[in-house]
Amino acid sequence: MSTTKTARIDKAGTKLTLPIAALAFVIALAVQFIGQAKIDVGIGAIIIFPMVWGLILGLLVSVQKFKPLGLDLQRVAAALVGVAVLLLVARLAFNIGPSLPTLLRAGPALLLQEVGHLLGTIVLALPLAVLLRMGKATVGATFSLDREPSFAMVSEKYGPDSDQYRGVLAMYVFGTLFGAVFITLLTSLVANWKIFDPLALAMGAGVGSGSMMAASAASIVAAYPADQEAILGMAAVSNLITTVLGVYVGIYIALPLADKFYKALTRKQTARETAAVTAGASVQRSAADVDREAAQAEENRLFRERVAESSAAMKLPLWLSLSVLTVLGIGTASVAAKGFSLTIVAGYAIMLALVLVSIVLAKLTRKISAIVFITTLGAYISSPWFFGAEPLNAAVKTVDFLSIATVMLTLAGLSLGKDIPLLKNIGWKIIPVGLVAITASFLLSTVIAEFALGLWH
């Protein structure tokens, strides 16, 4: 893309930012007022948070035909998502800092169980996704269980308009709607085998999702009621470690590993397909076969053109993106807190400063991503070892973490209309992949924790 065209797109994007911001503001505030919904399904309950409502409503607005949301507007929404994830990570960092002493006191078993969460999804779920031909979305869907921080990691590496990002989104929606119910059944089954230490099961429950951890821990407690306090405490610390280490493990190990593994598997797949075509070249084909192959090739070409058109990135000035997101964020945070306060504004000011400093440092080093700086600096300045941690934590913690996720997923929903062909291509495939990812992550982590507990205790 030439410099002239880039400048023109940036200028157009700037003009379109206000309408998409206003639309996102209305939807985000509306769903925040609606709040969470609890749906009892007999074997458990599904809790739908405002951020999920925001994603659904944003998607409905994006795909409706009455007054179509233009492609450029959807691209602006996607560009804002790319910056929103930085604010999300900044808020997450202020959850990490105060818990650092707890992490240091954690034993080797708690640290080793993270290996199970890492390998479970990549070793088993990724090959299945490749087998089902999910394409590059495989990487985003299977490098972790894809909770909120995963959006930031994949968005920064591949962009918010990439297939990998759509894979994260697909797995996130699956985990949100079905994760807690499925892991409740899975954990209840495994816990009643009575072959694992309840503390090992509790460690396995810390998959990085608060709702899934709570559902899993409840099933373990039902099987081992006498150990309730120890199980709940261990599950909480395990989930915290998965969340904290997940950012670093995801950026430096899981995501690159998943990418390389995917390329290795698809290279073999491509070689097999080529060999099959070569072997069958001598077989006489009917005219119908030739016509069918030609039609398929043309359909594939048109599909690639639609993908290329929808994936054209829109760049916005950083000051504009952060300004819009701050207004949206303060609005949703105020609704979540049931009232506006200057402390919320101060909390956003601290997070904005953290994001800006981290972006500058990332540009200076050119090798360390902004997310790593945000996580590391944020964790330090919110930890007990930093002299100003108390007032910083007091301000930032008035900003509800999920309110930022509501803004981000509302914008993600508004950008999804252009991605429908690709999401349809994933379709039902995310269900078996998601079930395998959750099962493998929990079981492998539990087995490793069981071994580590026997080794060190």
N, C-alpha and C positions, 0 to 999 in steps of 0.2 A: 504494500500500500504506500502510495507516495505521501510526502509531507503535506502537500496541498490538500489531498483528500482527507488525511487524518485531521487536519485543522478544521476542515469543513464539517466533518462528522462531530468533532468535539463541540463546535459552535451550535450545531443542530441539537446535540444532546443537552447542552446547557439550557436551551430554550424549552426543551421537553421535560426538564427535571421537575419544574413546579407542578404541572398537572399530575405526573405520576406520584410525586410526593404527597400531593393533596389526596389522591385516591388511596394511597397506602395509609395515610394518617386516619382517614375515615374508617377504613376496614380494621386497622390495628386497634383503634380505640373501641370500636364496636365489639370486637371479639374479646377484648380485655374486660369490657363491661359484662359480657355474657359469662365469662369465667369458665371454670372447668366443669365437665359433665362426667358423671360416673354411671356407667352402664353395667348392670348386673347380668351376667351371662350364665348364672347357675354354678359353674365350676370356679368362678372368680369374677372379678370386675375389671372392666376396661375404663381407664380414666383418660378422657380427651381434654387436653390442655388448650388454652386460648391460642397458642402458637399453631396448633393443628387446624383449628377453625380458620385462622388467618391464611394458612396455606391453601385450604380447601376453597375459601371464598375468593382468594386471589386467583386461583386457577379457574374458577367459574367465570370470573370477570374477564380473564385472559382469553378464554375459548368461546365466550358467547358471541352470537352472530347479530344480535339486535343493533348494537353499536360497537363494532369490532375495535379492539385495542390494537393500535398500529404496531408494526414490527419494530419501529424505532423506539416507541414507548416501552416495549418489552425489553429491548436492549438496554435502555436506561435503567430499568428495574434490575436487570442482571448486573450492571455495573455497580449499582448501589449495594447489591448483595456482597460483592467482592470486598467492599470497605466495611460493611456491617459485621462481617465475621471477625474483623480485627477488634472491634469494640466488644464483641462477645468474648473473645479470648482475654481481653484486658479485664473484664469483669470476673472471668474464671480465675485469673491469676490471684485475685484478692480473696478467693476461697482457698487457694493453695497455701499462701504464706502463713496464715495462723495455724495450719495443720502440719507444718514442717517438723516440729518437735515430735509429733505423734509418729510421723513416717520414719524418723531416725530411730525411734524406739522399737519399730516393727522388726520382727525377726526375719531370718533368711527365707523362711517358708512363705511369708507374705510377699516378699520381693520376687521369689522364683515363680510364684503362681502367675505373674504377668506373662511369663513365657508361654503358658497355656493359652491365654487370651490371644497372644500374638500368632502362635502357630496354628491354633485350632481353625481360625477362619481362612488363613492363607493356604494351609496344606490340604484341607478338605473342601471348603466351600469354593475356592477359586477354580480348582480343576472341574468341579461340577458346572460352574458358570461358563467355563470355556466349552465344555461338552454341550451345553444348551445354547451355545453361540450367542452369548450376551454382548459380544464385542468389547470395545474398550471400557464400557460401563462396568465390566467385570472388576477392574482394578479398584474403582471407587466403592463398589458394593462389598468387596471381600477383604480389603486390607485391615479392617477392624469392624466392630459392630455399629459403627457410624452414628454416634450421637453428635451433639452440637459441635465439639471441637473438630470433628472430621471435615465439616464444611470448610473451615478455615484452612486446613492443611491442603485439601484437594483444590480449593479455589485458588490458593496462592501458587501452587505448582502447575496446575493445568488450566486455570481460568474458570469462571462461573458459567461459561457457555460450552464447556467440554463434555464429552461423553462420560468421562470419569466422574465429573460432578453430578451428572444425571444418575449415575450408579449410586452415589452417596444418597441422593435424594430418595431414590426408590427404596433403598434399604432402610433409610430413616423412617419413611412412612410405614413400611412393613413392621419395623420394630415397635413403632409407636402404637399401631393398631392391634398387633397380634403378639408382640414380644412378651408382655407381662403374663398374658393368659397361657401361652405356650410354655414359658419357663416355669410357671406354677405347676403344670402337669408333669413336666420333665423332672423337676426337683423333687416333687412328691414321690414319683416313681423310684428315683435313684435313692432317695433318703430311706425309703422303706425296704430297700434291699439289705440295709444294716451292714454293709461291707466297708463303708467309709467312716472315718472319724467325723463327727458333726462339725468340728472346727475346719476340717479340710473342705467339707461341703460349703461351709460359710464363706471360705476364701474363694471357692469357685463361683459363689453367687455375686461377687463383686465384678460384674462384667462392664462397668462403666456407665450404666443407666440406673438412675435412682429408682424408677418405678419397677424395673426388672429385678434389681437387687432386693427391694422391699418384698416383692411377690415371692421371690425365691427363698429369702430368709424366713418368711412366714411358713412356707411349706416345710422347711427344715425344723423349725421350732415345733411344728405339729408332730413331727416324728420323734423329736428329742426335747420334750417340754421342760425337763429338769435343767437343760443347758441354755435356756432362753437368753439370759443376759450375755453369756459368752458368745453365743451364735450371732446375736444382733450386733454386738460390738465388733466382732471379727469381720462380719459382712460389711459393715460401714467403713472400717479401716481399709479393707481389701478394695472396696469400690473407690475409695479416695485415692489409693495407690494407683489403681488402674487409670483413674482420671488424670492424676498428676503425671505419672510416667508416660501415659498415653500420648501426650503432646510430643515429647522427645522421641519416644519409641516410634510413633507414627511418622514423624518427619524424617528421622535418620535411618530407621530400620524397616518398619512395616511397609510404608508406601513404596520406597525404592525396591524392596524385596518382591512385593506383589507385582510391580511393573515388570521386573526382570523375569519373574516366574511366568507371568502372562505371555510375554514375548517368546519365551522358550517353548511354552506349550503350543502357542498358535503357529510358531514356525514349523513345528513338527506336523501340526494339523494341515497347514498349507502344503507341506511337502507330500503328505499322504494324498491330499486331494489332487495335486499335480500329477503324482504317479498314477493315480486311478484314471485320470483323464487321458494320460499318455498311453496307458495299457489298453484303454477302450477306444483309442483313436482308430484302430484298424477295423473295429466292428462297424458294419454298415448301419447307418442311422436312417430312420424314416424321415420323410419331409416334415411330418408333424413334430418330431423331436427337434429338428433344426429350427422350425418356426417358434416352438416353445422356448428354446434356449435364446433365440434372438429377442423375443418379447421380454424374457426375464432380464437379459442384459440391458435392454432399454429402460425397464422399470428401475433397475439398480442405478443406472446413470441419472435418471430423473430424481431418484431418492437422494443421491449424493449431492446433486445440485441444490435441492431444498435444504439439506443439512448445511451445506456451505453458506447458503444465503442466511439461514437463521442463526448461524454461529458467528457471523461477523461481529467483532467486538465493538463496543461503544466506550470511548474514554471520556471521563468527566474530570474536571479540575478537583484536586483533593479537597480544597477548601469548601467547594460546593457540596461534595458528597458528605463530608463530616458535618457541615452546617445542617443539612437536611436530616441526617440521621440523628443528630443531637436533638432537634426539635421533635422528631417522631419518638425518640427514646424517652425524652422527658415527659411527653404526653402519656405514653403507655405506662411508664414507671409511676407517674402520679395516680393513674387509675388503679394500678396494682396496690399502691400504698394508701389508697382511699383519701387522697388529698395532695395538693401541690405543696412543696416546701423548697426553700432555698438550699437545703442540704442535698436534695436530689440534684439540683443544678451544680452544686459543688462536686458531687460525686462524678457527674459527667465531665466536668472540667478536669478532674484528676485523670480520668480514663483517656480523655482526648490528649492531654499532655503526654501520658505514657505511650499512646499510639504514635504521636508525632515524633517523639524522641527515638522510638524504636525504628520508625521508617528511616529517619536520618542515619542512624547507626547501621541499618541494613544496607543503605546506599554507600556508606563509607567503606564497609567491609567487603561488600559484594559477594560474600560467600555464606553469610549467616542470614537466615530469613528474618523478616520483621516479627513473625509469630514467635520465634525462639527468644528474641529480645523482649517482646511484650511479656511472655510467660516468665522469663527469668527475672527481669527487673521488677515486674509486678509482684512476683512471689517474695522477692527480697524486701521491698519497701512495705509489704504488708505483714512481714514476719516479726516475731518478738525481738529479733536481733537488730531491727532498724529503729532508731530513736524516735522517728515521727510516725510510727506505724499506727498508733492508737487513733489519732484524729483522721488519718487517711482512711482507715478501715471503717470508722464511724460514718464517714461521708459516703463512701462507695457502697457500703452495705445497705444504704437506703434505696439504692437502685436494684430493683428486683431482677435477678438473673434471667428468669423466664420472660420478662417483658422485652428484653433485648432480642431474645429468640423469636418472640412474636413479631417484632418489626422485621427481622431478617427473613423469616419464613413467609410473611405476607408479601414482601417484595419478591421472594423466590416464586411464589404462586403466580404473581402478576407477570413474571417473565416466562412462564412455562408454556404458554400457548404455542410459541414457535417451536417448542421441543416435543410436541405431542407425537409426531411420527416416530421419533426415537424412543420415547417412553412406551409407545405401543409395541415397539420392537422388543423391549424388555418384557413387558406384560406379565403373564403368569409365571415367567421364569424366576422372578424374584422370590416367589413363595418357597419352592424347594431349596433355593440357595440360602434364603434367610433362615429356614428351619435347620439346615445343616450347620450354618455359621453359629447359631445360638447353641445348638447341641454340642458341637465340637469345642467351642470356647469354654462352656461350663464343664464338660467332662474331662477335657485334657487338663484344665487348670486344677480341677479337684484331684486328679490322679497325681499331678506334680506336687500339690500341697500335701497330699497323704504321704508321699515318699519323703518330702522335706521335713514333715513333722516327726516321722520315725527316725530320721537321721540326726536331727538336732535336739530332740526331746527324749 
